[in-house]
């Protein structure tokens, strides 16, 4: 085990980082194997972070060039997963820097590279300098690195900006510079919010208005707040997105300069350049509000678009889907890009609350309302969500008694705590989610019909993993997330993972990849032998089922049949075969995939391929012609 150096007690973050590096199985004397994106994965990252890269170039790079041009330093940008997206500065690295792979597409999380500025800043969520001997890996100790996280206007960590130098030893001034660069980018993100029209700078002293530490409020053309930075939130206290600027800064706020006597604040207002209609559409699509929110499955994208429309009107949203499809993550993304993003998202798992505690947890209680109650009382989840989102997960398992009280809250928009006669008005966006069939629950008397219709303002269903058209991308994404180093997936295994049932959906696939990647540590390819035994055995039984079904469907009788799907309905094939082969996109897609694999394995020999599939050559010729593999 590596020996941890003597670290000052004031540097607890550094001691913690070294301990994490040791816990990841790294050795300070051995350069770890790098984790690097391939060309297609890197292209995908660049498309996703196009706007962030452009803002770093336009708002951070000029200051870096001005102050660091004389030094052998490089400015780097990584995403929140630790992958280096771009770098600027010295045109080429020295041999030392090249050897440690500080390059585009390489991952610098602590678990892969030990203590370093990029990875440690991501973990600590703060600006850090890692200088020389502070690096965990001995080969990295010739560098000085300083990094600071970049946060979106909604508080989501988007990535890290970093300065790395070989010869110059970083000081507190470098840390301040990197923090200033990150702040420049965050301000630019704020000014690029959709509908941004005015920028209002606020400060207690006029000389602070252009200091970089002033409050900044962004408003639309009607004077409604669309965003603000942390300093503005502190100066204006109760301000919320959607409020009128006038109610806080008076009716003279839009003048170029001024002073608000009530708040003792100096103001400086400027109009932002409004892009053309075409560029505004593009900007909206690439907005940092929705950075990373890109659904490539049509059904999921449709649910996303519809949900975004109703939450602007305070219409209740009901999210349906099997366990593990990502309902909670879907709601978190909705909240992060909504007008309520600066207010709380309060999640309540209705299935996890004891029946006797549901009402007190949701509605709160007055001091001394019952035995064991907190002496000061409890505000309750609903009032905690005031101004923001209340997410009622597994709503189908809420007791009937609590359902009736929840219905009153939805109707009256007010809460009466347990043991109290006083009511409190609440402003909340309600989102409920369940894997149950609520209409069937209503029929059985297990769920109130009036509550169902009150919650069912818009109903969206998230597809199961087996139904998603982007399942291959998801498999690769989770593999990249958990793999220890650069690694491929065996094509045969990938094909079976895509055809698998996945009853646990995304949660099951994520758990599988985490375990399999751990078992595959040090191997260049993830294969069958790395899977848990139960799943390997389950998947091993499915290829034979699919091959038998292919043979049936590719027979003379099946090919001349007017509709392959009707064969399934006719009872010719068992339900077991149906599930094994038709579970994903379509019947033909499963057939085509196996025919193509067999044809390639036989190097285009039709006779061998037909024999392998157990069908006639004429039947195979017709299928190959349909697939465009034969004229």
Backbone torsions as a table, in degrees:
resi	resn	phi	psi	omega
1	UNK	NA	141.5	-179.5
2	UNK	-65.0	145.9	177.9
3	UNK	-89.5	123.9	-179.1
4	UNK	-76.6	131.2	-178.8
5	UNK	-70.4	165.4	176.5
6	UNK	-72.6	118.9	-178.6
7	UNK	-117.3	141.1	178.3
8	UNK	-59.1	145.7	-178.5
9	UNK	-62.8	-22.9	-179.8
10	UNK	-75.4	-9.7	-178.5
11	UNK	-106.8	55.4	-178.4
12	UNK	-61.5	-35.9	-179.3
13	UNK	-60.7	-35.4	-178.7
14	UNK	-73.0	-42.6	176.4
15	UNK	-61.6	-40.8	178.6
16	UNK	-63.8	-40.0	-179.2
17	UNK	-64.8	-42.7	177.4
18	UNK	-62.2	-39.1	179.9
19	UNK	-65.6	-39.0	177.2
20	UNK	-64.5	-38.7	179.8
21	UNK	-63.9	-43.0	177.3
22	UNK	-63.8	-42.3	180.0
23	UNK	-63.9	-25.0	178.9
24	UNK	-80.7	-0.8	177.8
25	UNK	85.0	15.5	-179.3
26	UNK	-84.6	154.4	175.3
27	UNK	-116.3	133.8	-178.7
28	UNK	-68.7	-14.6	-177.5
29	UNK	-97.2	-2.0	-175.3
30	UNK	-128.3	128.6	178.3
31	UNK	-71.0	120.2	-175.8
32	UNK	-71.1	159.3	177.0
33	UNK	-69.9	135.5	-175.2
34	UNK	-80.8	150.0	173.0
35	UNK	-108.4	115.0	-172.4
36	UNK	-129.2	138.6	175.6
37	UNK	-72.6	144.9	172.4
38	UNK	-81.3	177.4	-172.5
39	UNK	-60.0	-42.9	-177.8
40	UNK	-69.4	-38.3	178.5
41	UNK	-66.3	-39.0	179.4
42	UNK	-67.3	-39.2	177.5
43	UNK	-61.1	-40.5	178.8
44	UNK	-63.1	-42.0	177.7
45	UNK	-62.4	-43.7	-178.7
46	UNK	-63.8	-37.0	176.9
47	UNK	-66.6	-42.3	-177.8
48	UNK	-65.9	-38.4	-175.1
49	UNK	-106.6	25.2	-177.7
50	UNK	-55.4	-45.5	-177.1
51	UNK	-68.1	-42.2	-179.6
52	UNK	-63.4	-43.1	179.0
53	UNK	-60.7	-44.0	-179.1
54	UNK	-63.2	-39.3	-179.1
55	UNK	-71.2	-33.6	175.1
56	UNK	-65.0	-42.9	-179.8
57	UNK	-62.9	-39.7	-174.2
58	UNK	-87.2	-25.2	-173.6
59	UNK	-116.1	-22.0	-179.8
60	UNK	-108.3	-38.6	-175.3
61	UNK	-61.4	-41.7	179.9
62	UNK	-57.7	-43.6	179.7
63	UNK	-67.5	-38.8	176.7
64	UNK	-61.0	-45.7	-179.9
65	UNK	-62.3	-37.5	-177.7
66	UNK	-67.4	-39.8	-173.3
67	UNK	-97.0	-23.0	-173.5
68	UNK	-119.1	8.1	-176.3
69	UNK	-62.2	-29.6	-176.6
70	UNK	-78.3	-13.5	-173.8
71	UNK	-102.9	160.8	177.1
72	UNK	-86.0	70.4	-173.7
73	UNK	-126.8	159.5	178.6
74	UNK	-135.2	140.0	175.2
75	UNK	-94.7	128.8	-178.5
76	UNK	-124.6	149.3	174.5
77	UNK	-125.5	126.5	174.9
78	UNK	-117.8	160.1	173.6
79	UNK	-86.5	-178.1	-176.1
80	UNK	-71.9	-10.9	177.2
81	UNK	-94.4	0.6	175.5
82	UNK	93.0	4.8	179.0
83	UNK	-85.2	130.2	177.4
84	UNK	-70.4	121.7	-178.0
85	UNK	-90.7	-45.3	-178.7
86	UNK	-150.5	160.3	170.3
87	UNK	-144.8	152.5	-178.2
88	UNK	-136.7	159.4	176.4
89	UNK	122.9	-132.2	-178.5
90	UNK	-55.9	136.7	-172.5
91	UNK	-67.8	-28.3	178.5
92	UNK	-146.4	150.5	179.7
93	UNK	-81.9	157.9	168.2
94	UNK	-70.6	171.7	179.0
95	UNK	-59.3	-39.0	-179.6
96	UNK	-61.6	-47.8	-178.0
97	UNK	-67.5	-36.0	177.5
98	UNK	-64.1	-36.7	-177.4
99	UNK	-66.2	-31.0	-178.8
100	UNK	-89.8	3.3	172.1
101	UNK	59.7	46.8	174.3
102	UNK	-86.5	75.6	-169.1
103	UNK	-138.4	168.6	-179.0
104	UNK	-61.2	134.4	177.0
105	UNK	89.6	-7.2	-179.1
106	UNK	-91.3	142.0	-178.2
107	UNK	-91.3	131.3	-178.1
108	UNK	-119.6	29.5	172.0
109	UNK	-64.2	154.3	-178.6
110	UNK	-57.5	-36.7	-176.1
111	UNK	-66.6	-18.8	179.1
112	UNK	-104.9	-29.7	-173.5
113	UNK	-124.5	3.7	-177.6
114	UNK	71.1	-169.6	-179.9
115	UNK	-59.1	120.7	176.2
116	UNK	-156.4	161.9	-171.2
117	UNK	-63.0	-45.1	-177.2
118	UNK	-63.7	-55.1	-176.8
119	UNK	-64.4	-39.4	-178.0
120	UNK	-72.9	-36.0	176.3
121	UNK	-64.2	-37.9	178.3
122	UNK	-65.0	-41.6	-179.4
123	UNK	-72.1	-44.5	-176.9
124	UNK	-79.7	-16.6	-178.3
125	UNK	57.4	38.2	178.4
126	UNK	-154.0	165.1	178.3
127	UNK	-70.3	136.7	179.4
128	UNK	-141.4	151.2	169.2
129	UNK	-115.5	129.4	175.5
130	UNK	-118.3	107.8	-169.6
131	UNK	-114.0	124.7	172.0
132	UNK	51.1	-112.6	-173.5
133	UNK	-65.3	-11.3	179.1
134	UNK	-73.6	-19.6	175.5
135	UNK	-64.9	139.7	-179.6
136	UNK	-70.8	-44.9	-178.9
137	UNK	-79.5	125.4	-174.5
138	UNK	-58.0	-38.6	-178.0
139	UNK	-65.9	-14.1	-179.0
140	UNK	-94.8	0.4	-168.6
141	UNK	-81.1	0.7	174.0
142	UNK	-84.3	-6.7	-174.1
143	UNK	-99.9	155.3	163.8
144	UNK	-117.8	125.5	-176.5
145	UNK	-131.7	135.4	178.4
146	UNK	-133.7	130.6	-174.6
147	UNK	-140.0	153.8	178.7
148	UNK	-142.2	134.3	177.6
149	UNK	-66.4	152.3	173.3
150	UNK	-112.6	127.0	-178.9
151	UNK	-111.7	145.8	176.2
152	UNK	-74.9	167.7	176.1
153	UNK	-59.3	-19.1	179.2
154	UNK	-93.6	2.4	177.7
155	UNK	90.4	6.7	178.7
156	UNK	-83.2	133.3	178.2
157	UNK	-75.8	118.3	-175.8
158	UNK	-92.6	-30.3	-176.8
159	UNK	172.2	-161.0	-177.5
160	UNK	-138.0	140.0	172.2
161	UNK	-107.4	136.2	-168.7
162	UNK	-139.0	143.6	169.7
163	UNK	-115.6	125.3	179.0
164	UNK	-120.2	129.4	-179.5
165	UNK	-127.7	146.6	178.7
166	UNK	-93.2	-40.7	-173.0
167	UNK	-105.2	-30.4	-176.1
168	UNK	-85.1	126.8	178.9
169	UNK	-83.6	122.9	-175.9
170	UNK	-71.5	144.0	179.4
171	UNK	-124.5	-172.0	177.7
172	UNK	-61.4	-30.2	179.2
173	UNK	-64.9	-37.2	177.8
174	UNK	-65.6	-39.6	178.4
175	UNK	-62.8	-40.6	178.6
176	UNK	-67.1	-37.3	178.8
177	UNK	-63.9	-47.4	-179.1
178	UNK	-64.4	-39.1	177.2
179	UNK	-62.8	-38.7	178.6
180	UNK	-67.2	-38.5	177.9
181	UNK	-63.7	-43.5	178.3
182	UNK	-62.8	-38.8	179.7
183	UNK	-66.4	-38.1	176.8
184	UNK	-59.3	-43.1	-179.6
185	UNK	-67.7	-41.9	-179.9
186	UNK	-63.5	-37.3	176.8
187	UNK	-65.5	-40.3	177.8
188	UNK	-63.1	-39.3	176.9
189	UNK	-61.7	-40.4	179.6
190	UNK	-61.8	-43.0	-178.0
191	UNK	-72.9	-13.8	179.6
192	UNK	-100.4	12.4	175.2
193	UNK	-61.7	146.7	176.7
194	UNK	-56.1	140.3	178.6
195	UNK	71.8	10.0	178.2
196	UNK	-68.0	130.9	-177.3
197	UNK	-131.5	-40.6	-179.2
198	UNK	-119.9	144.5	169.3
199	UNK	-118.0	123.3	179.4
200	UNK	-114.7	116.1	176.3
201	UNK	-91.4	137.8	-176.4
202	UNK	-127.5	140.0	176.0
203	UNK	-160.5	153.0	178.2
204	UNK	-73.1	-25.7	178.7
205	UNK	-125.6	140.7	-177.0
206	UNK	-61.0	-31.2	-178.8
207	UNK	-73.8	-5.4	177.5
208	UNK	-95.9	-5.6	-175.0
209	UNK	-62.5	-29.9	180.0
210	UNK	-117.8	27.0	-174.4
211	UNK	-83.6	-16.7	-172.1
212	UNK	93.5	-10.6	-179.4
213	UNK	-115.3	14.3	179.7
214	UNK	-81.1	162.8	171.9
215	UNK	-75.6	144.3	179.2
216	UNK	-131.8	126.2	175.8
217	UNK	-116.8	134.2	176.3
218	UNK	-109.4	130.3	-178.1
219	UNK	-127.2	155.6	177.1
220	UNK	-85.5	-175.8	-174.9
221	UNK	-66.0	-18.9	178.4
222	UNK	-93.7	4.1	179.5
223	UNK	80.9	20.7	176.7
224	UNK	-94.7	138.3	-177.7
225	UNK	-69.9	127.6	175.0
226	UNK	-110.8	-11.3	178.0
227	UNK	178.0	163.9	177.4
228	UNK	-161.3	160.7	178.8
229	UNK	-91.7	170.1	-176.3
230	UNK	-57.6	-36.2	180.0
231	UNK	-65.7	-39.8	178.1
232	UNK	-64.5	-38.8	178.3
233	UNK	-62.0	-38.3	179.0
234	UNK	-68.9	-40.7	-178.0
235	UNK	-71.7	-35.5	-176.3
236	UNK	-96.9	-9.7	172.6
237	UNK	62.8	-81.1	-170.7
238	UNK	-91.9	3.1	-175.0
239	UNK	-62.7	141.9	179.0
240	UNK	-131.8	153.9	174.1
241	UNK	-60.2	132.8	-178.2
242	UNK	100.9	-18.9	177.3
243	UNK	-70.9	159.1	174.7
244	UNK	-80.4	134.1	177.7
245	UNK	-60.0	-33.5	-175.0
246	UNK	-59.4	-36.0	-176.1
247	UNK	-69.1	-15.1	178.5
248	UNK	-106.9	-35.7	-173.1
249	UNK	-114.5	4.3	177.9
250	UNK	83.4	174.8	-174.4
251	UNK	-82.1	-1.3	178.9
252	UNK	-102.9	13.9	-174.5
253	UNK	-62.5	-28.7	-173.9
254	UNK	-80.5	-5.5	175.4
255	UNK	-66.9	154.7	-175.7
256	UNK	-56.8	-40.8	179.5
257	UNK	-144.2	157.0	-179.7
258	UNK	178.5	-174.7	-178.1
259	UNK	-142.1	128.1	178.0
260	UNK	-98.0	107.5	-174.8
261	UNK	-67.2	-33.7	-177.9
262	UNK	-63.3	-41.1	-177.8
263	UNK	-100.7	-3.4	-175.7
264	UNK	54.9	47.3	-178.2
265	UNK	-122.8	139.2	171.6
266	UNK	-89.0	138.0	-175.7
267	UNK	-117.5	149.4	172.3
268	UNK	-144.0	112.8	-174.7
269	UNK	-111.0	138.0	176.1
270	UNK	-140.2	149.1	175.3
271	UNK	-83.9	136.8	176.6
272	UNK	-87.8	150.1	177.7
273	UNK	-65.9	127.4	-179.3
274	UNK	-95.7	118.9	-179.2
275	UNK	-65.8	164.3	176.2
276	UNK	-64.4	165.8	-178.0
277	UNK	-59.0	-40.8	-179.0
278	UNK	-64.5	-45.4	-178.2
279	UNK	-71.7	-28.3	177.2
280	UNK	-66.7	-37.0	176.7
281	UNK	-63.6	-44.7	178.7
282	UNK	-62.7	-42.2	-179.7
283	UNK	-63.1	-39.9	179.8
284	UNK	-62.8	-40.9	-179.6
285	UNK	-67.8	-32.0	-178.4
286	UNK	-100.2	10.7	-174.9
287	UNK	-55.8	143.2	177.5
288	UNK	-70.4	-11.8	171.5
289	UNK	-61.2	-33.7	-174.4
290	UNK	-116.8	24.7	177.5
291	UNK	-60.2	123.6	-178.4
292	UNK	89.7	-12.3	178.5
293	UNK	-91.7	83.5	-179.9
294	UNK	-135.1	105.6	-178.1
295	UNK	-98.6	124.4	-177.5
296	UNK	-100.1	2.7	172.6
297	UNK	-97.1	124.3	-175.5
298	UNK	-56.6	-41.2	-178.3
299	UNK	-65.6	-40.5	179.9
300	UNK	-71.2	-38.7	178.6
301	UNK	-64.6	-38.7	178.2
302	UNK	-64.1	-43.1	177.0
303	UNK	-60.8	-40.7	-179.5
304	UNK	-63.4	-47.4	-178.2
305	UNK	-64.1	-43.0	-179.8
306	UNK	-66.1	-42.3	-179.3
307	UNK	-63.4	-38.8	179.6
308	UNK	-63.1	-30.6	-179.3
309	UNK	-72.9	-41.5	-173.4
310	UNK	-77.4	-29.2	-176.2
311	UNK	-71.5	-15.4	175.1
312	UNK	-76.1	-14.0	-176.8
313	UNK	-112.5	10.7	-179.5
314	UNK	60.0	29.2	175.6
315	UNK	-84.1	130.1	179.1
316	UNK	-58.6	146.2	-178.9
317	UNK	-121.3	132.4	177.3
318	UNK	-114.9	116.7	-177.3
319	UNK	-103.9	120.1	-179.4
320	UNK	-109.4	155.3	177.4
321	UNK	159.4	156.9	-179.6
322	UNK	-64.7	162.4	176.0
323	UNK	-59.9	130.6	175.6
324	UNK	91.5	4.9	-178.4
325	UNK	-82.7	-8.5	177.0
326	UNK	100.6	33.7	-178.5
327	UNK	-64.1	-42.3	-178.6
328	UNK	-66.2	-41.6	178.3
329	UNK	-64.4	-36.8	177.0
330	UNK	-59.4	-45.1	-179.3
331	UNK	-67.6	-39.5	178.5
332	UNK	-61.0	-39.5	178.6
333	UNK	-68.3	-38.0	176.5
334	UNK	-60.5	-46.0	-179.6
335	UNK	-62.8	-41.2	-174.5
336	UNK	-65.0	-24.9	-179.0
337	UNK	-110.4	6.2	-177.5
338	UNK	-86.7	170.1	176.3
339	UNK	-67.9	-14.9	179.5
340	UNK	-97.6	16.0	-171.7
341	UNK	-63.1	-24.9	-179.5
342	UNK	-86.1	-4.3	179.3
343	UNK	-104.0	170.2	-171.1
344	UNK	-68.0	149.9	163.8
345	UNK	-111.1	108.7	-177.0
346	UNK	-106.4	115.6	-178.6
347	UNK	-101.6	135.8	178.5
348	UNK	-126.2	119.0	175.3
349	UNK	-88.2	99.5	-174.6
350	UNK	-64.1	-25.7	-179.3
351	UNK	-76.5	-22.1	-175.5
352	UNK	-91.8	-10.6	-178.1
353	UNK	-88.9	130.6	173.5
354	UNK	-59.0	143.2	-175.4
355	UNK	-54.8	-36.6	-176.5
356	UNK	-75.7	-11.2	-177.9
357	UNK	-108.3	-5.1	-175.5
358	UNK	-58.8	-48.5	-175.3
359	UNK	-65.8	-44.0	-179.0
360	UNK	-67.3	-34.1	178.8
361	UNK	-68.9	-42.6	-177.6
362	UNK	-76.9	-50.2	-170.4
363	UNK	-96.9	-10.3	-177.7
364	UNK	79.9	176.6	179.5
365	UNK	-151.6	155.6	178.8
366	UNK	-81.0	152.6	178.2
367	UNK	-53.8	130.4	178.3
368	UNK	74.0	18.7	-176.1
369	UNK	-67.0	-28.8	179.7
370	UNK	-156.9	166.3	179.8
371	UNK	-61.3	128.0	-180.0
372	UNK	90.9	-1.4	179.7
373	UNK	-70.0	149.8	176.7
374	UNK	-61.0	139.3	-176.0
375	UNK	-63.9	-24.3	-179.6
376	UNK	-99.3	0.5	-177.7
377	UNK	82.9	-175.9	-178.1
378	UNK	-146.3	133.4	-174.4
379	UNK	-71.9	-29.8	179.6
380	UNK	89.3	153.4	-175.1
381	UNK	-64.4	-36.4	-176.7
382	UNK	-65.6	-45.2	179.2
383	UNK	-71.3	-28.6	174.4
384	UNK	-61.7	-30.9	-177.1
385	UNK	-85.8	3.6	-177.6
386	UNK	-51.9	126.2	-179.5
387	UNK	90.0	-14.7	-175.4
388	UNK	-123.2	-140.7	-176.7
389	UNK	-108.1	138.8	167.4
390	UNK	-112.2	113.8	-177.2
391	UNK	-105.2	111.5	-179.1
392	UNK	-99.5	93.5	-178.3
393	UNK	-82.2	146.1	-177.9
394	UNK	52.8	48.7	-177.6
395	UNK	-62.2	-25.6	-179.0
396	UNK	-64.5	-16.1	-178.6
397	UNK	-102.8	13.1	176.8
398	UNK	-75.9	133.7	179.0
399	UNK	-58.9	149.7	-177.1
400	UNK	-60.3	-38.0	-178.5
401	UNK	-61.4	-41.8	179.6
402	UNK	-72.0	-28.9	179.8
403	UNK	-60.9	-40.3	-177.9
404	UNK	-66.1	-37.9	179.2
405	UNK	-72.2	-36.6	177.6
406	UNK	-63.8	-37.9	179.0
407	UNK	-58.9	-41.0	-179.9
408	UNK	-64.9	-38.5	178.1
409	UNK	-61.7	-43.1	-178.9
410	UNK	-66.8	-34.8	-178.5
411	UNK	-77.3	-44.9	-172.8
412	UNK	-96.0	-15.6	-175.5
413	UNK	56.3	42.1	175.5
414	UNK	-148.8	153.5	-175.0
415	UNK	-122.4	137.9	172.7
416	UNK	-115.3	112.0	-179.4
417	UNK	-62.1	154.5	177.0
418	UNK	-61.1	130.9	178.8
419	UNK	82.4	9.2	-178.4
420	UNK	-126.4	156.2	174.7
421	UNK	-106.0	-3.3	-177.4
422	UNK	-88.5	136.6	178.4
423	UNK	-105.0	150.8	-179.4
424	UNK	-127.5	126.6	177.5
425	UNK	-70.0	140.9	178.2
426	UNK	-131.7	144.2	175.4
427	UNK	-118.0	101.9	-174.5
428	UNK	-136.8	150.2	168.3
429	UNK	-98.4	118.8	-177.3
430	UNK	-91.6	128.0	170.2
431	UNK	-130.1	125.5	177.2
432	UNK	-115.0	153.0	-179.7
433	UNK	-143.1	149.1	177.9
434	UNK	-162.4	154.8	172.5
435	UNK	-98.6	-2.5	-177.7
436	UNK	-86.7	163.9	171.7
437	UNK	-90.2	97.9	-174.1
438	UNK	-65.7	-33.5	179.0
439	UNK	-64.0	-38.3	176.4
440	UNK	-68.4	-36.7	176.4
441	UNK	-61.7	-38.9	177.7
442	UNK	-63.4	-45.1	-179.7
443	UNK	-60.1	-36.9	-179.0
444	UNK	-84.2	0.0	178.4
445	UNK	77.9	17.0	-178.4
446	UNK	-96.3	-9.1	179.7
447	UNK	-143.8	136.3	-176.4
448	UNK	-67.0	131.6	-179.4
449	UNK	-66.0	-40.9	-178.0
450	UNK	-66.8	-34.8	176.7
451	UNK	-69.0	-38.8	178.9
452	UNK	-58.8	-46.5	-178.8
453	UNK	-70.2	-28.0	177.7
454	UNK	-72.4	-36.6	179.4
455	UNK	-79.2	-25.2	-171.6
456	UNK	-88.0	50.4	176.4
457	UNK	-64.1	-50.2	169.7
458	UNK	-136.2	136.0	178.9
459	UNK	-112.8	124.3	174.5
460	UNK	-122.9	144.3	179.7
461	UNK	-116.4	126.0	177.3
462	UNK	-87.7	129.5	-175.3
463	UNK	-68.6	149.7	172.7
464	UNK	-67.9	157.4	-178.1
465	UNK	-58.1	-39.6	-178.3
466	UNK	-66.0	-19.5	-179.1
467	UNK	-91.4	-13.0	-172.2
468	UNK	-78.3	136.2	-179.8
469	UNK	-76.2	-15.2	-179.5
470	UNK	-103.6	28.5	-175.6
471	UNK	-63.2	-34.7	179.5
472	UNK	-64.1	-41.8	178.3
473	UNK	-62.8	-39.7	-179.5
474	UNK	-64.9	-41.5	178.4
475	UNK	-59.7	-47.1	180.0
476	UNK	-65.2	-38.0	-179.1
477	UNK	-63.6	-45.4	-179.4
478	UNK	-71.7	-30.3	175.0
479	UNK	-65.1	-44.4	177.6
480	UNK	-62.2	-35.6	-178.2
481	UNK	-64.2	-38.5	-171.1
482	UNK	-106.8	-14.2	-177.0
483	UNK	-65.7	147.3	-175.7
484	UNK	-80.3	-35.4	179.6
485	UNK	-147.4	-177.1	179.2
486	UNK	-55.4	131.6	-173.4
487	UNK	-161.6	144.4	175.8
488	UNK	-102.7	169.8	173.0
489	UNK	-111.0	131.6	177.1
490	UNK	-55.3	127.1	-177.4
491	UNK	-54.3	-40.9	179.9
492	UNK	-63.6	-41.7	178.2
493	UNK	-65.8	-42.5	179.3
494	UNK	-58.2	-44.1	179.7
495	UNK	-60.6	-40.8	-180.0
496	UNK	-72.7	-33.9	176.0
497	UNK	-63.6	-36.3	179.8
498	UNK	-70.0	-28.2	-178.6
499	UNK	-90.9	-11.6	-174.7
500	UNK	-65.6	153.8	-176.4
501	UNK	-66.2	-42.4	-177.5
502	UNK	52.3	63.8	178.5
503	UNK	-62.0	-26.8	177.7
504	UNK	-91.2	1.4	174.9
505	UNK	57.7	-140.7	-174.1
506	UNK	-60.3	-37.2	-179.2
507	UNK	-63.4	-41.2	179.5
508	UNK	-67.0	-44.4	180.0
509	UNK	-64.4	-40.6	179.8
510	UNK	-63.1	-43.7	178.8
511	UNK	-63.8	-41.4	179.3
512	UNK	-60.8	-47.9	-177.9
513	UNK	-63.3	-37.9	179.8
514	UNK	-61.4	-45.0	-179.6
515	UNK	-71.0	-46.4	-176.8
516	UNK	-62.3	-41.2	-180.0
517	UNK	-66.7	-33.4	176.6
518	UNK	-66.9	-42.1	178.6
519	UNK	-67.6	-27.2	-175.9
520	UNK	-94.1	10.4	-178.1
521	UNK	-56.3	127.2	179.3
522	UNK	92.6	-11.6	178.4
523	UNK	-96.0	145.4	-177.6
524	UNK	-80.3	-14.5	-177.8
525	UNK	-137.8	134.7	174.4
526	UNK	-82.2	122.1	-175.6
527	UNK	-127.8	-177.9	-179.2
528	UNK	-56.5	-38.7	-173.6
529	UNK	-65.8	-15.1	-180.0
530	UNK	-89.5	-6.9	-177.9
531	UNK	-80.4	152.7	170.6
532	UNK	-58.3	145.2	-173.6
533	UNK	-56.5	-41.8	-174.9
534	UNK	-62.9	-39.4	-178.4
535	UNK	-77.9	-37.4	177.9
536	UNK	-59.6	-42.2	179.1
537	UNK	-66.6	-39.0	-179.3
538	UNK	-66.9	-45.0	179.6
539	UNK	-68.2	-35.1	-177.4
540	UNK	-62.8	-26.6	179.6
541	UNK	-80.1	-16.7	-173.3
542	UNK	-80.4	-35.1	-179.0
543	UNK	-58.2	-40.4	-179.3
544	UNK	-63.7	-37.6	178.9
545	UNK	-63.6	-44.2	-179.0
546	UNK	-65.8	-40.6	-179.7
547	UNK	-63.2	-41.4	178.9
548	UNK	-63.3	-40.7	179.4
549	UNK	-66.3	-40.9	176.8
550	UNK	-58.3	-45.8	-178.7
551	UNK	-59.1	-41.9	178.2
552	UNK	-63.1	-48.8	-174.1
553	UNK	-72.7	-25.7	-179.3
554	UNK	-90.2	-1.3	177.8
555	UNK	-67.3	164.6	-178.7
556	UNK	-54.1	-41.7	-177.5
557	UNK	-63.4	-44.3	-175.6
558	UNK	-69.5	-40.1	-175.4
559	UNK	-70.3	-33.7	180.0
560	UNK	-81.4	-8.8	179.7
561	UNK	-68.9	145.1	-174.0
562	UNK	-68.7	-28.9	-176.1
563	UNK	-147.6	108.6	-178.5
564	UNK	-56.3	-34.9	-177.0
565	UNK	-64.3	-30.8	-177.6
566	UNK	-69.4	-22.3	176.0
567	UNK	-61.7	-36.7	179.7
568	UNK	-67.4	-39.1	-177.7
569	UNK	-71.9	-25.0	-176.0
570	UNK	-71.4	-13.8	-178.7
571	UNK	91.6	4.6	179.8
572	UNK	-63.4	-35.1	-178.7
573	UNK	-112.8	150.8	-177.8
574	UNK	-76.5	162.6	176.9
575	UNK	-62.6	-31.6	-179.1
576	UNK	-63.1	-44.1	178.2
577	UNK	-66.7	-39.8	178.1
578	UNK	-55.6	-49.9	-178.2
579	UNK	-63.0	-42.5	-175.2
580	UNK	-65.3	-37.8	-172.0
581	UNK	-105.1	-24.8	-171.8
582	UNK	-106.5	5.3	-172.3
583	UNK	-60.5	-33.0	-172.1
584	UNK	-96.3	-130.5	-166.6
585	UNK	-62.1	-57.9	-177.1
586	UNK	-160.9	163.2	178.7
587	UNK	-63.1	-48.7	-178.0
588	UNK	-60.9	-36.2	-178.9
589	UNK	-63.9	-40.0	178.3
590	UNK	-65.8	-41.8	179.5
591	UNK	-64.6	-51.2	-177.9
592	UNK	-55.8	-40.9	-178.0
593	UNK	-61.5	-45.1	-178.3
594	UNK	-71.9	-36.4	177.1
595	UNK	-63.5	-44.4	-179.3
596	UNK	-62.8	-42.0	178.9
597	UNK	-63.0	-43.1	180.0
598	UNK	-66.0	-41.0	-179.1
599	UNK	-63.3	-41.7	179.0
600	UNK	-69.7	-38.1	-179.8
601	UNK	-64.6	-29.3	179.1
602	UNK	-93.1	10.8	178.8
603	UNK	54.0	36.4	175.7
604	UNK	82.6	6.8	179.2
605	UNK	-80.7	110.5	-173.9
606	UNK	-65.8	-41.2	-177.8
607	UNK	-61.7	-47.5	179.8
608	UNK	-63.9	-40.4	-178.5
609	UNK	-65.4	-42.9	179.6
610	UNK	-63.0	-40.6	179.0
611	UNK	-64.7	-40.1	-179.1
612	UNK	-64.9	-37.8	-179.2
613	UNK	-83.8	-15.4	179.1
614	UNK	78.1	34.2	179.7
615	UNK	-131.7	172.1	179.4
616	UNK	-78.1	159.6	179.4
617	UNK	-65.4	-37.7	-179.7
618	UNK	-62.6	-41.6	178.7
619	UNK	-63.5	-41.3	179.4
620	UNK	-66.3	-40.6	178.9
621	UNK	-57.9	-44.1	-178.7
622	UNK	-63.4	-41.1	-179.0
623	UNK	-68.5	-39.7	178.0
624	UNK	-64.2	-35.8	178.3
625	UNK	-65.7	-41.6	177.1
626	UNK	-61.1	-34.8	-177.7
627	UNK	-84.2	-6.1	179.8
628	UNK	80.0	15.8	-180.0
629	UNK	-93.6	-12.8	177.0
630	UNK	-140.2	142.6	179.1
631	UNK	-76.0	NA	NA
